[in-house]
Amino acid sequence: MDDQTRIELEAAAFRTLREHLMEKRTDVQNIDMMNLAGFCRNCLSRWYQEAANERGIEMGKEEAREIFYGMTMDEWKANYQTDASPEERDAFKKSFAENVGDKG
């Protein structure tokens, strides 16, 4: 497989993942994803931002999140985010430290 085809397939897989998380599974909470998989929608938007910045494209965290989420974080939280239990928050702190560290 040539490099351009590989890039196009990877981009298509990413778009499908984004659509799945943002349109089909809005019920899945970021905290649950982080606790189970070590990443969440915010991580994906951060990786998008980092890729842009590495290519000389100025992009901040909030701009990247709005691009990824298709709305502001405030809108996402109001529409889809639920309150986390104390146990979920404790698990999140551990998972965040292990998987994100000081990048968040």
URNORDA-V117499 format. One record per helix or strand of 2 or more residues. SS is the DSSP state (~ for helix, > for strand). FROM is the first residue (numbers start at 1). TO is the last residue. If there is no record, write none. Layout:
ss=[SS;SS]
from=[FROM;FROM]
to=[TO;TO]
//
This chain:
ss=[~;~;~;~;~;~;~]
from=[3;30;41;61;73;86;101]
to=[24;37;54;69;80;99;103]
//
